[in-house]
Amino acid sequence: MTKNIIITGAAGFIASYLANYIDRVEDQIHLILVDDFEAKSEFDYVGKIAHTTKVDRSKLFDWLVENPVKIDAFYHLGARTDTACFDMGLLETLNIDYSKKVWNYCVENSIPLVYASSAATYGDGALGFVDSHEIVDSLQPLNPYGHSKNDFDKWVLSQDRTPPKWYGVKFFNVFGPNEYHKSRMASVVFHAYNQINKTGAMKLFRSHKEGIENGHQSRDFIYVKDVCKVCHFLMEFASINGLYNVGTGEARTFLDLTKAVFNALEINPEISFIDTPIDIRDKYQYYTCADVNKLKAVGYTEAFTSLEDGITEYVCDYLKFGKYY
């Protein structure tokens, strides 16, 4: 029997990878891919998937009324993800109101839901990076995007009616294939590759925090392949609803990342440091690291791809050739 799966944000980075991943690991599926495809037509990341229907984001709920098929799973990864966006109305519309419609549709039709939250909800990390429901009301994100994601998490946790299964996934620093369209919001790996490939050198932000050396600002970098494995695992196998961190549980420095890109390109490292721009300096995160104990407690046992292995695969199999996943 054919399984109908909705994926929003399917013209974008993580969701397009997820669509291709599910197409490869599951049999007898039909993917209903949702996004503003016309505005993102330059890159067709999902063009090779056979059994799909593309639906414009603004028409999804009308389409569902007109096409009353049974939906077996709903992955809601579509959002306005620009951390420099200060259009609160747009963030409210796309990241909160639209997400509420998705949630309510899943409630009314008993559809399991995975939705994208964000590690941006943790702000400067003052309360740690534990995916506990107890701290959600106290979190102080550093930008409007993070606030929009945390506001939706708070709304979700206040609901009496829920989908039969639901998982809010807090993505940490994701990198990998299918992010060509993201421009300035693409991963550090993507920008490092392009800068090194063009100039043979890399400039990193200088540290402006006492006790942290230049280049030792650190993040939990996670390969997109692992992100999609976790999302699929939660949908198919997890039994405890809630918010889940999706990171590796290991913080790595920007120096580590940059050296790995140089190594993948077989170029001797040439790294210099520039001042962090004033407009982002007071909101700059010096450390993120996912606590993944909750994820492991529900049975996720796969090892995460190392930073070095992920970068090597990304650079050598994709970026060098401009390939998609």
PyMOL commands that set and color helices and strands:
alter all, ss='L'
color gray80, all
select helices_A, chain A and resi 13-25+37-40+57-66+88-109+119-122+133-138+144-157+180-185+188-199+224-237+254-265+278-281+293-297+307-317+319-321
alter helices_A, ss='H'
color red, helices_A
select strands_A, chain A and resi 3-8+29-35+52-56+73-76+113-116+166-171+173-175+202-205+218-219+221-223+242-246+252-253+271-274
alter strands_A, ss='S'
color yellow, strands_A
deselect
rebuild
show_as cartoon
